[in-house]
Amino acid sequence: IVESGGQKILLKHNYRSEPALVTFYNALFAEIMGNSSEEYEAQFEELKMRGATPDVTPKIEFYFKALPEDDQLIIEEDGELATAVEAEAFAIRQLVEEMVNSDKYLIKGGAGARRPNYEDIAILLRTASNQLYYEKALRVGEIPYTLSTVQSLFLEAPANDIYNFLQLLLFPDDKLAYLALLRSPFAYLSDDTILLLLDQWEGTPFVHQPARALETAKFMATKELFERLQELAKTETVANLVSFLWYEGGYRNHLLRDSRYQVYLEHFDYLFELAVTYDRRGEGLVEFLDFLRPRLGGKERLDDIDPLKAIEQGVKILTIHKSKGLEFPIVIVANIGTTPSARSKPGWHEVEIDDELLLLPNHMPPIGNKRNLLYERDREIEKAMESAEMKRLFYVALTRAESHLLLFGTQNRSNLGEKGAQQNFLALFMETVNKLGGAINLKQHPIEDISTDELRTSITQSHLDKTVTQMSKSYLEVKENKTPQRLTYSVSEYTKGEREGEGKPLPTLEGDLLIEQFSIAAPFGTWTHAIIQSGIERGVESFSEEELLALLPSEITRLHLSATNLATLSASALHLAEGFLQGKLYGELKRGNPLSFESEVPFAFRTEEGIVVNGVIDLLVRYEGEVKVVDFKTDAYLNPTLHMGQLNLYRQAMERLYNLPTSSAVVYLRDCKQTEWIS
C-alpha cells in the first residue's frame, strides 16, 4: 500500500477497553510479539487508554485444568468423570450464571454500572471443533445463546423432522420417513399407536387411522397438513415449503413451549437461507433433500450460509475470526488449549519467481520419504508464519473485551511439548505469564472435575413448580389464539396479496404450448433470466445451442424432453433474452456510464414492521447519483399493477442501502418496449 502511494496509519488508542485491560494487553503482547524483524511478524506498540468507568472493576481471570498424572478413564461411585473440555464448558456455564445473578461482574450501563445480561457475554473460540460441548452446557443450564456458525444443524431434531416431512412429500412410499413424521412434533403420536400403524402399512401414508379418539385427532391434523403441503409443492419454492412447515405447521410453537428448546429457533434461519440458495440456483426440492440426506446425524459447518437473523438473544458463541471488528462487555476466550489439525501435505508447492507464481508438483517417485524438496525447504518458514498469525489472532480475541476478560484452557497430550507455544494459545499464554511473573494483574482458578451426571438435563421439583405456575395463568385467563408473526418472507410471499387479474395479452411464443403442457412457467423464466445474466456478465448478445443448454434448469432437464421440444423451448428463451440484450433499454442503461452493472443480486431488507424480506434483483445498475432496478417478467399478460408492491420494495431496499435516489421498472420480455419507471 505504501509503495502505491498510500499511508500506514497506526491506531494507538484503545477506546474500547477499560484501562486495567489495556495495561494487561501492553504487558502481555509486548512480550509475545517482541521486536521481530521478520516481515510476517506483527509489530506491537504500546496502546494508550481512555479514562476508567466509575463503579466498574475489571476482572482478568484465567481458569486452567492441568493434565492429570493418570490420563486414563476414571470411574467413581457417583458416575464417570467428564472429559476436560466438558468440565471447562460446565465451569463456563456456572460462571455465566454468576455473572447475570450477582454484582461481581458489573459493566457500564446507561446511568452507571449494571449487571450484565446474557447478550453482554461472548464466548470466543479459535476453532468450532469443540463448539458442541459449550452449546450442550448452556442448554442444560437453560441459558439462551446464539451462534455465528451452526455445527449441530444436522444433528438436532428440527432439520431431521422437516427433512422427513419433505421426504415423504416426494416419496410417499418411504415408510421410515412416515414413521419419523408421526413421532415428530408435527403429530406426536404415541409409540403404541405408531407400532399399530406400522403393522397396517401398505405402502401409502395416512390410509389407516388410530383407534383412540385423541390419537385420531392428531393423526387427522397431520394428514390435513400433509395434503396442504402437497398442493403448495406444485407452485411454491423450497424456501416457502420450509417456511410453511416451520410456522403454519406449528414447529416454531413447539420450540417456544419449552425454554430448553428455544436455542434451536435459529436453526430455521439456516434451513431457510439454505433453501433460498437452492431456489436462486433454479434447483428444486429433490436437490435440496439430496444435500440434506447424507448430512443428517453428522456434525458439519455451513460456512457459505450466513443468514440475516431477525433476532439475536443470549450469550454469543462465535469464532475469533468472526469477532473481528466487534466488541463485548464480557469476553470469555474458551478452549485456548486447542491445536488446529495439521494440514495435509499438498500435491504441489507454490513458488514465486520474478513475480510469477509457479506450481511445482510432487516428485514421482518420492526421494526417500520426501515428496517435494522445495516444500520441505520452505516448511519451517510456513510454520513460523502460521505461528505469527496465531499471535495476531490471540491479540484480536483478548482485545474484544470492554470490561472483563476471562480465559479458559485445559492441557492435553497434543498441546504440550517444546513447540506448544508456536501452535496453541494455552502454551503461549502460560509461557508468557511465567516470564512476566507479578508484572501483570491476573487471577487464576482451577477447573474442577465433574461427573457426567452433572451434564445431563433433569426435571427437578423446582422446574415442575415453575412450569405449573406459568401454565396456570393460561388456564385462569382464556386468551385469543393468535398466530405468531413470521419474521422472514421472500419477496413473492410478502407482496403476493397485491396480485390479481391477468391484463392485456402479450405476443405469444412458439414454446407456449409446451410451457403450459409441462407446467414449467417458473423454470422457463429462470432459464431466460440465466441467459440474460450470462450475456451481461460476458458482454455478449448471442448464444450457441451448447451455451443455452448449459444454462438449462434441472426442473426442465428431468422432463427428458424430445430434441424437437427442447429446441422449441430453447428458441423461445433465446428470443426473449436477445430481445432485451439487443434492445433499446439495455443500450440506454449501458450508455449512462454506470459504476456497476450487476445481475441476479441477492438482498435482505428489514421493513418498518421488523420483517426481513429476502429477494434477488434481476438487474441492478448504479450510477454516480442514482440507482436503477430492473425486474424481468416472462408473463404472457401485461399488467404492471400486479408488480407494484415488488418494485416498490426493491426501490426502498436499494435507497436505504446506497442512500441514492432509486427508480425501478418491470420489463416484459415478450415486449421490451413496455417499460415504466417508478421513482
Beta strands, then each sheet from edge to edge (+ up, - down):
strand 1: 13-14
strand 2: 48-49
strand 3: 60-65
strand 4: 75-76
strand 5: 79-80
strand 6: 107-109
strand 7: 112-114
strand 8: 121-125
strand 9: 145-147
strand 10: 315-319
strand 11: 328-333
strand 12: 348-353
strand 13: 356-361
strand 14: 401-410
strand 15: 443-446
strand 16: 488-490
strand 17: 504-505
strand 18: 596-606
strand 19: 612-622
strand 20: 627-633
strand 21: 637-638
strand 22: 662-668
strand 23: 675-678
sheet 1: 1+ 2+
sheet 2: 9+ 10+ 8+ 11+ 14+ 3+ 15+
sheet 3: 4+ 5-
sheet 4: 6+ 7-
sheet 5: 12+ 13-
sheet 6: 16+ 19+ 18-
sheet 7: 16+ 19+ 20- 22- 23+
sheet 8: 17+ 21-
end
